[in-house]
């Protein structure tokens, strides 16, 4: 692999070396594609996804720009997490820059009640 993907993979490996989600403080992982944005809350000890939300899911009908959809996905994942009894998470930007849609999702999750 060359270019952006290999750069993101290298950054991602460095982040994941330092960062891990536990049952007390799971990991909020973000994936960003050209069409949508996805968020998962993961317990790395058991390897299970606790909560997930996506801008492309059928129950999600947000319109607007991609950044506005990212804020809505952040709020949705935060609402599901609070319902599951999760308040504190570790934010995993997954090799992406903390800017634009990733930042919007994080701010939406904070507005929804998550601490990180």
ROLUMMAR-662946 format. One record per residue: residue in three letters; x, y, z of N, C-alpha, C, O in turn; residue number from 1. Coordinates in Angstrom, 2 decimals. Each point is the difference from the previous one (the first is absolute). Last residue first. Layout:
N
@res = ALA&neast = X&nnorth = Y&nup = Z&caeast = X&canorth = Y&caup = Z&ceast = X&cnorth = Y&cup = Z&oeast = X&onorth = Y&oup = Z&n = NUM $
...
This chain:
116
@res = UNK&neast = -14.83&nnorth = 12.13&nup = 27.47&caeast = 1.30&canorth = -0.48&caup = -0.45&ceast = 0.94&cnorth = 1.14&cup = -0.20&oeast = 1.15&onorth = -0.21&oup = -0.38&n = 116 $
@res = UNK&neast = -6.68&nnorth = -1.25&nup = 1.80&caeast = 1.21&canorth = 0.69&caup = 0.48&ceast = 1.22&cnorth = -0.68&cup = -0.59&oeast = 0.17&onorth = -1.21&oup = 0.13&n = 115 $
@res = UNK&neast = -5.82&nnorth = 1.73&nup = -1.51&caeast = 1.19&canorth = -0.82&caup = 0.20&ceast = 1.17&cnorth = 0.87&cup = 0.46&oeast = 0.12&onorth = 1.16&oup = -0.40&n = 114 $
@res = UNK&neast = -4.74&nnorth = 0.33&nup = -0.85&caeast = 0.23&canorth = -0.42&caup = 1.37&ceast = 1.20&cnorth = -0.89&cup = 0.23&oeast = 0.19&onorth = -0.48&oup = 1.12&n = 113 $
@res = UNK&neast = -2.08&nnorth = 3.06&nup = -5.10&caeast = -0.91&canorth = -1.07&caup = 0.37&ceast = 0.24&cnorth = -0.56&cup = 1.38&oeast = -0.82&onorth = -0.76&oup = 0.51&n = 112 $
@res = UNK&neast = 3.67&nnorth = 4.05&nup = -2.50&caeast = -1.31&canorth = 0.61&caup = 0.26&ceast = -1.02&cnorth = -1.04&cup = 0.47&oeast = -0.89&onorth = 0.31&oup = 0.79&n = 111 $
@res = UNK&neast = 5.09&nnorth = -1.87&nup = -2.15&caeast = 0.14&canorth = 0.74&caup = 1.27&ceast = -1.33&cnorth = 0.66&cup = 0.37&oeast = -0.40&onorth = -0.01&oup = 1.16&n = 110 $
@res = UNK&neast = 0.64&nnorth = -2.11&nup = -5.31&caeast = 0.01&canorth = -1.00&caup = 1.06&ceast = 0.13&cnorth = 0.67&cup = 1.38&oeast = -0.62&onorth = -0.43&oup = 0.97&n = 109 $
@res = UNK&neast = 0.92&nnorth = 3.14&nup = -4.80&caeast = -1.36&canorth = -0.50&caup = 0.16&ceast = -0.10&cnorth = -1.03&cup = 1.11&oeast = -0.97&onorth = -0.02&oup = 0.75&n = 108 $
@res = UNK&neast = 5.23&nnorth = 1.62&nup = -1.94&caeast = -0.75&canorth = 1.05&caup = 0.68&ceast = -1.46&cnorth = -0.42&cup = 0.22&oeast = -0.58&onorth = 0.31&oup = 1.04&n = 107 $
@res = UNK&neast = 3.34&nnorth = -3.21&nup = -3.50&caeast = 0.45&canorth = 0.06&caup = 1.39&ceast = -0.78&cnorth = 1.05&cup = 0.79&oeast = -0.39&onorth = -0.23&oup = 1.14&n = 106 $
@res = UNK&neast = -0.35&nnorth = -0.10&nup = -5.78&caeast = -0.54&canorth = -1.17&caup = 0.68&ceast = 0.37&cnorth = 0.03&cup = 1.48&oeast = -0.84&onorth = -0.29&oup = 0.86&n = 105 $
@res = UNK&neast = 2.70&nnorth = 3.61&nup = -3.59&caeast = -1.45&canorth = 0.20&caup = 0.16&ceast = -0.65&cnorth = -1.16&cup = 0.73&oeast = -0.85&onorth = 0.21&oup = 0.86&n = 104 $
@res = UNK&neast = 5.39&nnorth = -0.55&nup = -2.05&caeast = -0.17&canorth = 0.96&caup = 1.09&ceast = -1.48&cnorth = 0.25&cup = 0.26&oeast = -0.41&onorth = 0.11&oup = 1.16&n = 103 $
@res = UNK&neast = 1.47&nnorth = -2.75&nup = -4.82&caeast = 0.40&canorth = -0.72&caup = 1.22&ceast = -0.19&cnorth = 0.89&cup = 1.22&oeast = -0.47&onorth = -0.45&oup = 1.04&n = 102 $
@res = UNK&neast = -0.28&nnorth = 2.32&nup = -5.34&caeast = -1.07&canorth = -0.91&caup = 0.41&ceast = 0.33&cnorth = -0.78&cup = 1.26&oeast = -0.89&onorth = -0.29&oup = 0.80&n = 101 $
@res = UNK&neast = 4.09&nnorth = 4.24&nup = -1.43&caeast = -1.12&canorth = -0.25&caup = -0.89&ceast = -1.04&cnorth = -0.93&cup = 0.59&oeast = -0.51&onorth = 0.24&oup = 1.09&n = 100 $
@res = UNK&neast = 5.15&nnorth = -0.80&nup = 1.08&caeast = -0.41&canorth = 1.18&caup = -0.75&ceast = -1.21&cnorth = -0.38&cup = -0.83&oeast = -0.15&onorth = -1.17&oup = -0.36&n = 99 $
@res = UNK&neast = 4.09&nnorth = -1.37&nup = 2.77&caeast = -1.09&canorth = 0.50&caup = 0.82&ceast = -0.44&cnorth = 1.34&cup = -0.59&oeast = 0.37&onorth = 1.07&oup = 0.49&n = 98 $
@res = UNK&neast = 1.86&nnorth = -5.15&nup = -3.42&caeast = 0.29&canorth = 1.24&caup = 0.71&ceast = -1.21&cnorth = 0.42&cup = 0.82&oeast = -1.14&onorth = -0.21&oup = -0.43&n = 97 $
@res = UNK&neast = 1.95&nnorth = -5.00&nup = -0.59&caeast = -0.45&canorth = 1.21&caup = -0.66&ceast = 0.42&cnorth = 1.22&cup = 0.82&oeast = 0.21&onorth = -0.09&oup = 1.21&n = 96 $
@res = UNK&neast = 0.49&nnorth = -4.50&nup = 0.20&caeast = 0.97&canorth = 0.46&caup = -0.99&ceast = -0.40&cnorth = 1.24&cup = -0.76&oeast = 0.80&onorth = 0.55&oup = -0.75&n = 95 $
@res = UNK&neast = -3.51&nnorth = -2.55&nup = 4.31&caeast = 0.24&canorth = -1.01&caup = -1.03&ceast = 0.96&cnorth = 0.46&cup = -1.10&oeast = -0.14&onorth = -0.42&oup = -1.15&n = 94 $
@res = UNK&neast = -1.78&nnorth = 2.31&nup = 5.48&caeast = -0.27&canorth = 0.68&caup = -1.27&ceast = 0.40&cnorth = -0.85&cup = -1.20&oeast = -0.21&onorth = 0.39&oup = -1.14&n = 93 $
@res = UNK&neast = -1.35&nnorth = -1.20&nup = 6.40&caeast = 0.93&canorth = -0.55&caup = -0.98&ceast = -0.33&cnorth = 0.62&cup = -1.35&oeast = -1.01&onorth = -0.35&oup = -0.62&n = 92 $
@res = UNK&neast = -0.04&nnorth = 1.26&nup = 6.22&caeast = -0.29&canorth = 0.34&caup = -1.39&ceast = 1.11&cnorth = -0.50&cup = -0.90&oeast = 1.17&onorth = 0.35&oup = 0.18&n = 91 $
@res = UNK&neast = -3.43&nnorth = -2.00&nup = 4.69&caeast = 1.28&canorth = 0.43&caup = -0.56&ceast = -0.25&cnorth = 0.24&cup = -1.49&oeast = -0.56&onorth = -0.87&oup = -0.67&n = 90 $
@res = UNK&neast = -3.18&nnorth = 1.21&nup = 4.92&caeast = 0.58&canorth = -0.77&caup = -1.10&ceast = 1.39&cnorth = 0.54&cup = -0.33&oeast = 0.38&onorth = 1.09&oup = 0.44&n = 89 $
@res = UNK&neast = -4.86&nnorth = -0.87&nup = 3.44&caeast = 1.38&canorth = 0.35&caup = -0.34&ceast = 0.52&cnorth = -0.92&cup = -1.09&oeast = -0.16&onorth = -1.22&oup = 0.07&n = 88 $
@res = UNK&neast = -4.34&nnorth = 0.69&nup = 1.44&caeast = 0.19&canorth = 1.46&caup = 0.04&ceast = 1.38&cnorth = 0.40&cup = -0.51&oeast = 0.13&onorth = 0.98&oup = -0.73&n = 87 $
@res = UNK&neast = -4.02&nnorth = -5.34&nup = 0.65&caeast = 1.39&canorth = 0.42&caup = -0.26&ceast = 0.05&cnorth = 1.52&cup = -0.01&oeast = -0.73&onorth = 0.65&oup = -0.74&n = 86 $
@res = UNK&neast = -3.22&nnorth = -3.77&nup = 1.09&caeast = 0.71&canorth = 0.23&caup = 1.25&ceast = 1.45&cnorth = 0.40&cup = -0.17&oeast = 0.80&onorth = -0.18&oup = 0.92&n = 85 $
@res = UNK&neast = -4.48&nnorth = -0.58&nup = -4.23&caeast = 0.68&canorth = -1.23&caup = 0.37&ceast = 0.83&cnorth = 0.15&cup = 1.26&oeast = 0.64&onorth = -0.96&oup = 0.45&n = 84 $
@res = UNK&neast = -2.91&nnorth = 4.69&nup = -2.29&caeast = -1.04&canorth = -0.98&caup = 0.29&ceast = 0.60&cnorth = -1.34&cup = 0.43&oeast = -0.60&onorth = -0.73&oup = 0.78&n = 83 $
@res = UNK&neast = 3.50&nnorth = 4.07&nup = -2.24&caeast = -0.54&canorth = 0.39&caup = 1.30&ceast = -1.11&cnorth = -0.96&cup = 0.41&oeast = -0.13&onorth = -0.34&oup = 1.17&n = 82 $
@res = UNK&neast = 1.93&nnorth = -0.24&nup = -5.45&caeast = 0.98&canorth = -0.35&caup = 1.02&ceast = -0.51&cnorth = 0.33&cup = 1.40&oeast = 0.16&onorth = -0.80&oup = 0.92&n = 81 $
@res = UNK&neast = -2.73&nnorth = 2.03&nup = -4.72&caeast = -0.01&canorth = -1.46&caup = 0.17&ceast = 0.95&cnorth = -0.43&cup = 1.12&oeast = -0.31&onorth = -0.91&oup = 0.77&n = 80 $
@res = UNK&neast = 0.30&nnorth = 5.45&nup = -1.93&caeast = -1.29&canorth = -0.35&caup = 0.60&ceast = -0.09&cnorth = -1.50&cup = 0.25&oeast = -0.47&onorth = -0.44&oup = 1.06&n = 79 $
@res = UNK&neast = 4.22&nnorth = 2.08&nup = -3.38&caeast = 0.05&canorth = 0.40&caup = 1.41&ceast = -1.29&cnorth = -0.38&cup = 0.71&oeast = 0.03&onorth = -0.47&oup = 1.14&n = 78 $
@res = UNK&neast = 0.27&nnorth = -0.17&nup = -5.77&caeast = 0.83&canorth = -0.99&caup = 0.69&ceast = 0.10&cnorth = 0.32&cup = 1.48&oeast = 0.07&onorth = -0.90&oup = 0.84&n = 77 $
@res = UNK&neast = -2.40&nnorth = 3.98&nup = -3.51&caeast = -0.70&canorth = -1.29&caup = 0.02&ceast = 0.81&cnorth = -1.05&cup = 0.74&oeast = -0.55&onorth = -0.75&oup = 0.81&n = 76 $
@res = UNK&neast = 2.43&nnorth = 5.05&nup = -1.55&caeast = -1.08&canorth = 0.07&caup = 1.00&ceast = -0.71&cnorth = -1.34&cup = 0.11&oeast = -0.37&onorth = -0.41&oup = 1.10&n = 75 $
@res = UNK&neast = 3.65&nnorth = 0.76&nup = -4.42&caeast = 0.61&canorth = 0.12&caup = 1.33&ceast = -1.04&cnorth = 0.03&cup = 1.09&oeast = 0.14&onorth = -0.67&oup = 1.03&n = 74 $
@res = UNK&neast = -1.62&nnorth = 0.81&nup = -5.46&caeast = 0.48&canorth = -1.34&caup = 0.33&ceast = 0.66&cnorth = 0.00&cup = 1.37&oeast = -0.18&onorth = -0.94&oup = 0.77&n = 73 $
@res = UNK&neast = -1.18&nnorth = 5.10&nup = -2.46&caeast = -1.17&canorth = -0.82&caup = 0.33&ceast = 0.41&cnorth = -1.43&cup = 0.36&oeast = -0.59&onorth = -0.59&oup = 0.91&n = 72 $
@res = UNK&neast = 3.90&nnorth = 3.55&nup = -2.43&caeast = -0.46&canorth = 0.44&caup = 1.31&ceast = -1.17&cnorth = -0.87&cup = 0.45&oeast = -0.07&onorth = -0.41&oup = 1.16&n = 71 $
@res = UNK&neast = 1.60&nnorth = -0.29&nup = -5.49&caeast = 0.98&canorth = -0.49&caup = 0.98&ceast = -0.40&cnorth = 0.39&cup = 1.41&oeast = 0.12&onorth = -0.80&oup = 0.93&n = 70 $
@res = UNK&neast = -2.60&nnorth = 2.46&nup = -4.60&caeast = -0.30&canorth = -1.41&caup = 0.24&ceast = 0.94&cnorth = -0.59&cup = 1.05&oeast = -0.41&onorth = -0.84&oup = 0.79&n = 69 $
@res = UNK&neast = 1.25&nnorth = 5.19&nup = -2.20&caeast = -1.24&canorth = -0.02&caup = 0.79&ceast = -0.41&cnorth = -1.44&cup = 0.30&oeast = -0.47&onorth = -0.29&oup = 1.10&n = 68 $
@res = UNK&neast = 4.11&nnorth = 0.89&nup = -3.96&caeast = 0.36&canorth = 0.41&caup = 1.35&ceast = -1.21&cnorth = 0.00&cup = 0.92&oeast = 0.10&onorth = -0.40&oup = 1.16&n = 67 $
@res = UNK&neast = -0.69&nnorth = -0.47&nup = -5.76&caeast = 0.65&canorth = -1.13&caup = 0.67&ceast = 0.39&cnorth = 0.35&cup = 1.42&oeast = -0.06&onorth = -0.85&oup = 0.89&n = 66 $
@res = UNK&neast = -4.07&nnorth = 3.53&nup = -2.87&caeast = 1.38&canorth = -0.25&caup = -0.41&ceast = 0.56&cnorth = -1.19&cup = 0.75&oeast = -0.59&onorth = -0.48&oup = 0.96&n = 65 $
@res = UNK&neast = -4.66&nnorth = 0.43&nup = -1.39&caeast = 0.96&canorth = 1.07&caup = 0.20&ceast = 1.38&cnorth = -0.39&cup = -0.48&oeast = 0.18&onorth = -1.01&oup = -0.70&n = 64 $
@res = UNK&neast = -4.41&nnorth = -2.04&nup = 2.92&caeast = 0.35&canorth = 0.67&caup = -1.24&ceast = 1.04&cnorth = 1.06&cup = 0.33&oeast = 0.33&onorth = 0.23&oup = 1.16&n = 63 $
@res = UNK&neast = -2.10&nnorth = -5.03&nup = 1.35&caeast = 0.46&canorth = 1.38&caup = 0.07&ceast = 0.35&cnorth = 0.52&cup = -1.39&oeast = 0.67&onorth = -0.68&oup = -0.78&n = 62 $
@res = UNK&neast = -2.61&nnorth = -3.69&nup = 2.84&caeast = -0.51&canorth = 0.73&caup = -1.16&ceast = 0.41&cnorth = 1.46&cup = 0.03&oeast = -0.80&onorth = 0.88&oup = -0.33&n = 61 $
@res = UNK&neast = 1.46&nnorth = -6.23&nup = 2.51&caeast = 0.61&canorth = 1.33&caup = 0.04&ceast = -0.42&cnorth = 0.75&cup = -1.25&oeast = 0.36&onorth = -0.39&oup = -1.11&n = 60 $
@res = UNK&neast = -1.44&nnorth = -4.19&nup = 1.93&caeast = -0.73&canorth = 0.79&caup = 0.99&ceast = 0.54&cnorth = 1.43&cup = 0.12&oeast = -0.56&onorth = 0.82&oup = 0.72&n = 59 $
@res = UNK&neast = 2.58&nnorth = -4.03&nup = -3.69&caeast = -1.37&canorth = 0.26&caup = -0.43&ceast = -0.77&cnorth = 0.86&cup = 0.99&oeast = -0.87&onorth = 0.77&oup = -0.40&n = 58 $
@res = UNK&neast = 6.30&nnorth = -0.33&nup = -0.34&caeast = -0.95&canorth = -1.00&caup = 0.50&ceast = -1.43&cnorth = 0.41&cup = -0.33&oeast = -0.28&onorth = 1.17&oup = -0.25&n = 57 $
@res = UNK&neast = 4.51&nnorth = 1.28&nup = -0.62&caeast = -0.64&canorth = -0.72&caup = -1.09&ceast = -0.99&cnorth = -1.05&cup = 0.48&oeast = -0.58&onorth = -0.71&oup = -0.82&n = 56 $
@res = UNK&neast = 3.44&nnorth = 3.47&nup = 3.62&caeast = -0.81&canorth = 0.95&caup = -0.76&ceast = -0.75&cnorth = -0.69&cup = -1.13&oeast = -0.88&onorth = 0.60&oup = -0.60&n = 55 $
@res = UNK&neast = 2.26&nnorth = -2.94&nup = 5.40&caeast = 0.50&canorth = 0.29&caup = -1.34&ceast = -0.90&cnorth = 1.00&cup = -0.68&oeast = -1.20&onorth = 0.06&oup = 0.27&n = 54 $
@res = UNK&neast = 2.66&nnorth = -2.90&nup = 4.78&caeast = -0.89&canorth = 0.91&caup = -0.73&ceast = 0.66&cnorth = 0.34&cup = -1.32&oeast = 1.23&onorth = -0.01&oup = -0.13&n = 53 $
@res = UNK&neast = -0.88&nnorth = -3.61&nup = 4.89&caeast = 0.47&canorth = 0.54&caup = -1.27&ceast = -1.05&cnorth = 0.92&cup = -0.58&oeast = -1.18&onorth = -0.10&oup = 0.31&n = 52 $
@res = UNK&neast = 3.03&nnorth = -2.93&nup = 4.49&caeast = -0.96&canorth = 0.91&caup = -0.62&ceast = 0.57&cnorth = 0.45&cup = -1.34&oeast = 1.21&onorth = 0.15&oup = -0.14&n = 51 $
@res = UNK&neast = 1.01&nnorth = -3.62&nup = 2.52&caeast = -1.11&canorth = 0.23&caup = 0.93&ceast = -1.11&cnorth = 0.78&cup = -0.69&oeast = -1.17&onorth = -0.37&oup = 0.07&n = 50 $
@res = UNK&neast = 5.18&nnorth = -3.16&nup = -1.74&caeast = -0.55&canorth = 1.33&caup = -0.26&ceast = -1.24&cnorth = 0.16&cup = 0.86&oeast = -0.93&onorth = -0.80&oup = -0.08&n = 49 $
@res = UNK&neast = 5.30&nnorth = -2.51&nup = 1.17&caeast = -1.40&canorth = 0.16&caup = -0.40&ceast = -0.33&cnorth = 1.45&cup = -0.28&oeast = 0.50&onorth = 0.91&oup = 0.67&n = 48 $
@res = UNK&neast = 3.55&nnorth = -3.36&nup = 1.25&caeast = -0.04&canorth = 0.05&caup = -1.46&ceast = -1.41&cnorth = 0.17&cup = -0.55&oeast = -0.29&onorth = -0.43&oup = -1.11&n = 47 $
@res = UNK&neast = 2.24&nnorth = 0.27&nup = 5.80&caeast = -0.82&canorth = -1.11&caup = -0.49&ceast = -0.07&cnorth = -0.03&cup = -1.53&oeast = -0.41&onorth = -1.01&oup = -0.57&n = 46 $
@res = UNK&neast = 3.03&nnorth = 4.36&nup = 2.50&caeast = 0.33&canorth = -1.16&caup = 0.84&ceast = -0.77&cnorth = -1.22&cup = -0.49&oeast = 0.57&onorth = -1.08&oup = -0.15&n = 45 $
@res = UNK&neast = -1.24&nnorth = 5.47&nup = -1.72&caeast = 1.11&canorth = -0.75&caup = -0.57&ceast = 0.38&cnorth = -1.22&cup = 0.83&oeast = 0.64&onorth = -0.91&oup = -0.53&n = 44 $
@res = UNK&neast = -5.22&nnorth = 3.82&nup = -0.45&caeast = 0.72&canorth = -0.50&caup = 1.17&ceast = 1.12&cnorth = -0.89&cup = -0.52&oeast = -0.28&onorth = -1.11&oup = -0.46&n = 43 $
@res = UNK&neast = -2.52&nnorth = 5.30&nup = -2.12&caeast = 0.55&canorth = -1.34&caup = 0.04&ceast = 0.67&cnorth = -0.28&cup = 1.34&oeast = 0.72&onorth = 0.85&oup = 0.53&n = 42 $
@res = UNK&neast = -4.18&nnorth = 2.50&nup = -3.75&caeast = 0.58&canorth = -0.03&caup = 1.34&ceast = 0.37&cnorth = -1.46&cup = 0.26&oeast = -0.86&onorth = -0.88&oup = -0.01&n = 41 $
@res = UNK&neast = 0.18&nnorth = 3.87&nup = -4.78&caeast = -0.23&canorth = -1.19&caup = 0.81&ceast = 0.61&cnorth = 0.22&cup = 1.37&oeast = 1.04&onorth = 0.64&oup = 0.13&n = 40 $
@res = UNK&neast = -2.62&nnorth = 2.10&nup = -5.11&caeast = 0.59&canorth = 0.05&caup = 1.34&ceast = -0.37&cnorth = -1.27&cup = 0.75&oeast = -1.14&onorth = -0.46&oup = -0.07&n = 39 $
@res = UNK&neast = 1.32&nnorth = 2.96&nup = -5.31&caeast = -0.41&canorth = -1.08&caup = 0.88&ceast = 0.70&cnorth = 0.17&cup = 1.35&oeast = 1.14&onorth = 0.45&oup = 0.06&n = 38 $
@res = UNK&neast = -2.59&nnorth = 2.27&nup = -5.08&caeast = 0.89&canorth = -0.06&caup = 1.16&ceast = -0.60&cnorth = -0.99&cup = 0.99&oeast = -1.21&onorth = -0.07&oup = 0.17&n = 37 $
@res = UNK&neast = 0.93&nnorth = 1.10&nup = -5.97&caeast = -0.58&canorth = 0.01&caup = 1.34&ceast = 1.06&cnorth = 0.02&cup = 1.08&oeast = 1.20&onorth = 0.04&oup = -0.26&n = 36 $
@res = UNK&neast = -0.32&nnorth = 0.23&nup = -4.62&caeast = -1.45&canorth = 0.18&caup = 0.07&ceast = -0.53&cnorth = 0.15&cup = 1.41&oeast = -0.99&onorth = 0.71&oup = 0.20&n = 35 $
@res = UNK&neast = 5.67&nnorth = -1.42&nup = -1.23&caeast = -0.41&canorth = 1.13&caup = -0.82&ceast = -1.48&cnorth = 0.29&cup = 0.16&oeast = -0.42&onorth = 1.16&oup = -0.08&n = 34 $
@res = UNK&neast = 2.63&nnorth = -3.37&nup = 4.27&caeast = 0.10&canorth = -0.32&caup = -1.42&ceast = -0.44&cnorth = 1.23&cup = -0.80&oeast = -0.34&onorth = 1.03&oup = 0.58&n = 33 $
@res = UNK&neast = 2.11&nnorth = -2.41&nup = 4.73&caeast = -0.54&canorth = 1.02&caup = -0.89&ceast = 0.21&cnorth = -0.47&cup = -1.43&oeast = 1.12&onorth = -0.29&oup = -0.41&n = 32 $
@res = UNK&neast = -1.24&nnorth = -1.48&nup = 5.94&caeast = 0.40&canorth = -0.30&caup = -1.36&ceast = -0.71&cnorth = 0.96&cup = -0.93&oeast = -1.20&onorth = 0.23&oup = 0.12&n = 31 $
@res = UNK&neast = 2.50&nnorth = -0.83&nup = 5.53&caeast = -0.64&canorth = 0.72&caup = -1.09&ceast = 0.54&cnorth = -0.51&cup = -1.32&oeast = 1.21&onorth = -0.15&oup = -0.16&n = 30 $
@res = UNK&neast = -1.71&nnorth = -1.41&nup = 5.78&caeast = 0.75&canorth = -0.07&caup = -1.24&ceast = -0.81&cnorth = 0.64&cup = -1.12&oeast = -1.21&onorth = -0.20&oup = -0.09&n = 29 $
@res = UNK&neast = 1.62&nnorth = -0.12&nup = 5.70&caeast = -0.90&canorth = 0.52&caup = -1.02&ceast = 0.81&cnorth = 0.12&cup = -1.28&oeast = 0.84&onorth = 0.89&oup = -0.13&n = 28 $
@res = UNK&neast = -0.20&nnorth = -4.07&nup = 4.79&caeast = 0.58&canorth = 0.82&caup = -1.06&ceast = -1.08&cnorth = 0.41&cup = -1.00&oeast = -0.76&onorth = -0.83&oup = -0.48&n = 27 $
@res = UNK&neast = 0.29&nnorth = -0.34&nup = 6.08&caeast = 0.15&canorth = -0.57&caup = -1.34&ceast = 0.50&cnorth = 1.02&cup = -1.02&oeast = 0.09&onorth = 1.20&oup = 0.27&n = 26 $
@res = UNK&neast = -0.08&nnorth = -1.91&nup = 5.14&caeast = 0.18&canorth = 1.13&caup = -0.91&ceast = 0.23&cnorth = -0.54&cup = -1.42&oeast = 1.15&onorth = -0.11&oup = -0.43&n = 25 $
@res = UNK&neast = -2.22&nnorth = -2.89&nup = 3.93&caeast = -0.33&canorth = 1.23&caup = 0.71&ceast = 0.04&cnorth = 1.21&cup = -0.93&oeast = -0.80&onorth = 0.92&oup = 0.13&n = 24 $
@res = UNK&neast = 2.04&nnorth = -5.18&nup = -1.77&caeast = -1.43&canorth = -0.03&caup = 0.30&ceast = -0.42&cnorth = 1.25&cup = 0.77&oeast = -1.15&onorth = 0.42&oup = -0.13&n = 23 $
@res = UNK&neast = 5.23&nnorth = 0.23&nup = -3.14&caeast = -0.29&canorth = -1.00&caup = 1.02&ceast = -1.50&cnorth = -0.01&cup = 0.26&oeast = -0.75&onorth = 0.75&oup = -0.62&n = 22 $
@res = UNK&neast = 4.50&nnorth = 0.88&nup = -3.53&caeast = -1.26&canorth = 0.16&caup = 0.71&ceast = -0.21&cnorth = -1.12&cup = 0.99&oeast = 0.28&onorth = -1.16&oup = -0.29&n = 21 $
@res = UNK&neast = 4.32&nnorth = 3.72&nup = -1.87&caeast = -0.79&canorth = -1.23&caup = 0.03&ceast = -1.25&cnorth = 0.25&cup = 0.83&oeast = 0.04&onorth = 0.73&oup = 0.98&n = 20 $
@res = UNK&neast = 4.87&nnorth = 1.68&nup = -3.25&caeast = -1.40&canorth = 0.18&caup = 0.37&ceast = -0.74&cnorth = -1.34&cup = -0.04&oeast = 0.10&onorth = -0.75&oup = -0.96&n = 19 $
@res = UNK&neast = 4.58&nnorth = 1.61&nup = -0.39&caeast = -0.15&canorth = 0.74&caup = 1.26&ceast = -1.41&cnorth = -0.08&cup = 0.57&oeast = -0.19&onorth = 0.26&oup = 1.19&n = 18 $
@res = UNK&neast = 1.30&nnorth = -2.31&nup = -5.35&caeast = 1.03&canorth = -0.49&caup = 0.91&ceast = -0.17&cnorth = 0.62&cup = 1.39&oeast = 0.24&onorth = -0.65&oup = 1.01&n = 17 $
@res = UNK&neast = -2.90&nnorth = 2.04&nup = -4.70&caeast = -0.51&canorth = -1.20&caup = 0.66&ceast = 1.03&cnorth = -0.64&cup = 0.93&oeast = -0.37&onorth = -0.76&oup = 0.90&n = 16 $
@res = UNK&neast = 1.58&nnorth = 4.57&nup = -3.53&caeast = -1.06&canorth = 0.38&caup = 0.93&ceast = -0.46&cnorth = -1.23&cup = 0.80&oeast = -0.15&onorth = 0.08&oup = 1.22&n = 15 $
@res = UNK&neast = 3.30&nnorth = -0.74&nup = -4.64&caeast = 0.59&canorth = 0.75&caup = 1.10&ceast = -1.02&cnorth = 0.38&cup = 1.05&oeast = 0.27&onorth = -0.04&oup = 1.20&n = 14 $
@res = UNK&neast = -1.73&nnorth = -2.04&nup = -5.17&caeast = 0.74&canorth = -0.95&caup = 0.83&ceast = 0.64&cnorth = 0.70&cup = 1.20&oeast = 0.02&onorth = -0.55&oup = 1.10&n = 13 $
@res = UNK&neast = -2.18&nnorth = 3.26&nup = -4.30&caeast = -0.98&canorth = -0.81&caup = 0.73&ceast = 0.70&cnorth = -0.99&cup = 0.93&oeast = -0.41&onorth = -0.17&oup = 1.15&n = 12 $
@res = UNK&neast = 2.99&nnorth = 2.73&nup = -4.18&caeast = -0.49&canorth = 0.84&caup = 1.10&ceast = -0.94&cnorth = -0.81&cup = 0.89&oeast = 0.07&onorth = 0.10&oup = 1.23&n = 11 $
@res = UNK&neast = 1.39&nnorth = -2.23&nup = -5.10&caeast = 1.14&canorth = 0.21&caup = 0.89&ceast = -0.41&cnorth = 0.82&cup = 1.22&oeast = 0.36&onorth = -0.34&oup = 1.13&n = 10 $
@res = UNK&neast = -3.53&nnorth = -0.27&nup = -4.55&caeast = 0.24&canorth = -1.26&caup = 0.71&ceast = 1.15&cnorth = 0.14&cup = 1.00&oeast = -0.07&onorth = -0.53&oup = 1.11&n = 9 $
@res = UNK&neast = -0.86&nnorth = 4.14&nup = -3.98&caeast = -1.04&canorth = -0.12&caup = 1.02&ceast = 0.19&cnorth = -1.28&cup = 0.80&oeast = -0.21&onorth = -0.01&oup = 1.21&n = 8 $
@res = UNK&neast = 3.08&nnorth = 0.68&nup = -4.83&caeast = 0.27&canorth = 1.02&caup = 1.01&ceast = -1.00&cnorth = -0.12&cup = 1.14&oeast = 0.38&onorth = 0.06&oup = 1.17&n = 7 $
@res = UNK&neast = -1.02&nnorth = -2.71&nup = -4.95&caeast = 1.11&canorth = -0.52&caup = 0.80&ceast = 0.37&cnorth = 1.00&cup = 1.10&oeast = 0.38&onorth = -0.41&oup = 1.10&n = 6 $
@res = UNK&neast = -3.76&nnorth = 1.74&nup = -4.10&caeast = -0.42&canorth = -1.15&caup = 0.80&ceast = 1.12&cnorth = -0.55&cup = 0.86&oeast = -0.22&onorth = -0.32&oup = 1.17&n = 5 $
@res = UNK&neast = 1.00&nnorth = 3.99&nup = -4.27&caeast = -0.78&canorth = 0.36&caup = 1.18&ceast = -0.35&cnorth = -1.19&cup = 0.89&oeast = 0.04&onorth = 0.10&oup = 1.22&n = 4 $
@res = UNK&neast = 3.87&nnorth = -1.14&nup = -4.57&caeast = -0.82&canorth = 1.20&caup = 0.09&ceast = -0.74&cnorth = 0.14&cup = 1.31&oeast = 0.51&onorth = -0.36&oup = 1.06&n = 3 $
@res = UNK&neast = 0.76&nnorth = -4.51&nup = -2.99&caeast = 0.73&canorth = 1.25&caup = -0.01&ceast = -0.97&cnorth = 1.14&cup = 0.20&oeast = -1.21&onorth = -0.16&oup = -0.15&n = 2 $
@res = UNK&neast = 1.84&nnorth = -5.63&nup = 0.68&caeast = -0.84&canorth = 1.19&caup = 0.00&ceast = 0.88&cnorth = 1.24&cup = 0.00&oeast = 1.04&onorth = 0.05&oup = 0.65&n = 1 $
